[in-house]
Amino acid sequence: MNRSFNDYLRLFLRSFIQGLIIIGPFAITVWVIWSVVFSIDNLVPSVSEKFPGLIFFIVIFGTAFIGFFGNKFIIGRLIVDGLDYVLEHIPGIKFIYTSLKDVLGSFVGDKKKFNVPVWVKTNEAPEIWRIGFLTQSDMSAVNLEQMVAVYLPHSYAVSGWVIMTNFNNIKEVTGMSSAEAMKFAVSGGVAGFHSDDNVFKAPE
């Protein structure tokens, strides 16, 4: 009787854990989206109480309009450049503003940096390769001839490190996009490791 009960208990626990694996990412995604919408919507509580969601849509469409106006029209570009110049010359604020601008610009926009995934040889014996992103292809300005800068993201963290290595130690990643490469690196090699037709491997 005890053995049968233990079997059912193990089956229940396995099923429960499998359920968490299935539901967890979906539930967390919904929670994050809801939290963002709720936070933005409550910027003006008096309006959000009467018209739920209105502030959120105003902020979203307003941001899109500013992006379109600042990118497509000369006067918009002049205004944006003017604000950019002012913020970059205010002590204290300059550091925060330029840091945020560089980080956001690295991921999105026309000047995004993490769009060249590469394999980096970090050890000869035994041979070890790591996946990273080429961020600077010429380091001669700081007296590092034939060197490149590669960003190596940490797994399951919004962090990483930058290494300088000889250009002969890197190979461009083939078989997956930059987004798939970032997903592969951040997930610790779990997500995106297999495709339908091939297995991503370090170059031989």
Legacy VTK file of the C-alpha trace (Angstrom):
# vtk DataFile Version 3.0
C-alpha trace
ASCII
DATASET POLYDATA
POINTS 204 float
0.000 0.000 0.000
2.841 2.387 0.898
4.662 1.637 -2.347
1.554 2.442 -4.361
1.051 5.687 -2.450
4.683 6.699 -3.042
4.328 5.960 -6.741
1.264 8.180 -6.954
3.055 10.871 -4.956
6.064 10.815 -7.291
3.746 10.950 -10.304
1.945 13.927 -8.784
5.214 15.755 -8.055
6.564 15.093 -11.558
3.316 16.311 -13.094
3.293 19.380 -10.837
6.859 20.304 -11.793
6.073 19.752 -15.471
3.050 22.006 -15.063
5.255 24.717 -13.537
7.633 24.446 -16.487
4.730 24.862 -18.919
2.756 27.523 -17.042
5.671 29.406 -15.454
7.031 31.307 -18.492
3.501 32.137 -19.679
2.384 33.339 -16.233
5.517 35.427 -15.671
5.203 37.003 -19.133
1.563 37.932 -18.485
2.490 39.294 -15.041
5.318 41.454 -16.435
3.097 42.849 -19.205
0.273 43.520 -16.753
2.664 45.216 -14.290
4.045 47.489 -17.007
0.565 48.411 -18.257
-0.718 48.978 -14.707
2.303 51.113 -13.730
2.050 53.339 -16.801
-1.719 53.602 -16.524
-1.421 54.835 -12.927
0.777 57.790 -13.831
-2.443 59.825 -13.678
-4.710 57.950 -11.209
-7.671 60.293 -11.612
-7.849 59.561 -15.347
-7.103 55.822 -15.094
-9.959 55.368 -12.602
-12.487 56.717 -15.102
-10.852 55.411 -18.280
-8.710 52.322 -17.567
-5.965 51.862 -20.139
-6.235 55.375 -21.597
-2.961 56.689 -20.122
-1.145 53.552 -21.260
-2.269 53.978 -24.872
-1.488 57.715 -24.775
2.067 56.985 -23.576
2.610 54.201 -26.139
1.256 56.125 -29.128
2.893 59.345 -27.902
6.276 57.613 -27.777
5.742 56.180 -31.268
4.774 59.650 -32.558
7.891 61.231 -31.034
10.031 58.518 -32.638
8.405 59.057 -36.041
8.493 62.872 -35.811
12.083 62.953 -34.572
13.277 60.592 -37.286
11.338 61.707 -40.369
11.137 65.503 -40.074
13.997 68.003 -40.031
12.464 70.172 -37.307
11.918 67.089 -35.169
15.526 66.033 -35.676
16.707 69.537 -34.718
14.648 69.472 -31.508
15.936 66.017 -30.566
19.545 66.989 -31.335
19.129 70.161 -29.284
17.820 68.282 -26.248
20.549 65.692 -26.722
23.228 68.404 -26.722
21.841 70.063 -23.585
21.561 66.814 -21.606
25.061 65.730 -22.630
26.533 68.952 -21.204
24.851 68.980 -17.781
27.212 67.614 -15.088
25.804 64.532 -13.354
22.890 64.151 -15.740
25.347 63.644 -18.615
26.602 60.349 -17.165
23.098 58.932 -16.616
21.752 60.124 -19.968
24.663 58.992 -22.140
24.865 55.616 -20.380
21.155 54.920 -20.905
21.312 56.156 -24.501
24.268 53.912 -25.310
22.699 50.848 -23.676
19.347 51.291 -25.436
21.080 52.078 -28.716
23.067 48.853 -28.436
19.910 46.738 -28.553
17.542 48.677 -30.820
17.618 51.302 -33.539
19.889 51.873 -36.503
23.086 51.843 -34.407
22.523 48.633 -32.478
25.761 46.885 -31.570
24.826 43.328 -30.626
24.175 42.219 -34.196
27.426 40.375 -34.983
27.537 37.128 -32.983
30.954 35.452 -32.904
32.659 32.419 -31.441
35.668 33.393 -29.309
38.507 31.025 -28.516
39.308 31.590 -24.828
41.583 28.616 -24.235
43.983 26.561 -26.355
44.375 23.316 -24.397
41.757 22.132 -23.889
40.203 24.135 -26.702
37.342 26.245 -25.344
35.037 28.514 -27.318
32.561 31.041 -25.962
29.759 32.848 -27.750
29.782 36.638 -27.756
29.124 39.738 -29.831
31.674 41.780 -31.742
31.266 45.389 -30.557
34.463 47.036 -31.860
36.360 45.689 -34.852
39.305 48.113 -34.541
41.060 48.898 -31.241
44.070 50.682 -32.766
42.870 53.993 -31.284
43.930 52.701 -27.841
47.159 51.095 -29.118
45.729 47.580 -29.399
46.696 46.672 -32.937
44.946 43.674 -34.534
42.678 43.454 -31.499
38.893 43.519 -31.347
36.377 44.011 -28.528
33.907 41.218 -27.836
31.050 41.325 -25.339
30.402 38.048 -23.510
26.949 38.016 -21.861
26.408 36.152 -18.609
23.802 33.396 -18.496
20.510 34.265 -16.770
21.705 37.786 -15.918
21.603 41.267 -17.416
25.378 41.566 -17.282
28.534 40.393 -18.960
32.115 41.354 -19.615
34.132 42.826 -22.453
37.353 41.164 -23.559
40.041 42.291 -25.985
41.348 39.483 -28.160
43.240 39.032 -31.390
40.957 38.971 -34.427
42.348 35.523 -35.305
40.635 34.156 -32.182
37.115 34.873 -33.385
34.846 33.264 -35.956
31.504 34.655 -37.038
28.559 32.571 -35.903
26.652 30.924 -38.745
23.394 29.026 -38.577
21.595 31.375 -36.192
20.646 35.034 -36.052
21.982 37.554 -33.531
18.727 37.245 -31.550
19.054 33.447 -31.448
22.702 33.785 -30.432
21.800 36.103 -27.546
19.059 33.705 -26.449
21.523 30.818 -26.643
24.114 32.688 -24.542
21.756 34.097 -21.910
20.007 30.747 -21.412
23.293 29.007 -20.718
23.110 27.073 -23.983
19.725 25.539 -23.194
17.333 27.612 -25.307
17.912 27.629 -29.033
20.650 24.983 -28.941
18.753 22.657 -31.263
16.993 23.573 -34.490
14.893 21.304 -36.666
17.744 20.477 -39.006
20.993 20.984 -37.159
22.741 21.346 -33.843
24.679 24.558 -33.283
28.305 23.746 -32.544
31.483 25.698 -31.999
33.670 25.720 -35.112
36.102 22.852 -35.462
LINES 1 205
204 0 1 2 3 4 5 6 7 8 9 10 11 12 13 14 15 16 17 18 19 20 21 22 23 24 25 26 27 28 29 30 31 32 33 34 35 36 37 38 39 40 41 42 43 44 45 46 47 48 49 50 51 52 53 54 55 56 57 58 59 60 61 62 63 64 65 66 67 68 69 70 71 72 73 74 75 76 77 78 79 80 81 82 83 84 85 86 87 88 89 90 91 92 93 94 95 96 97 98 99 100 101 102 103 104 105 106 107 108 109 110 111 112 113 114 115 116 117 118 119 120 121 122 123 124 125 126 127 128 129 130 131 132 133 134 135 136 137 138 139 140 141 142 143 144 145 146 147 148 149 150 151 152 153 154 155 156 157 158 159 160 161 162 163 164 165 166 167 168 169 170 171 172 173 174 175 176 177 178 179 180 181 182 183 184 185 186 187 188 189 190 191 192 193 194 195 196 197 198 199 200 201 202 203
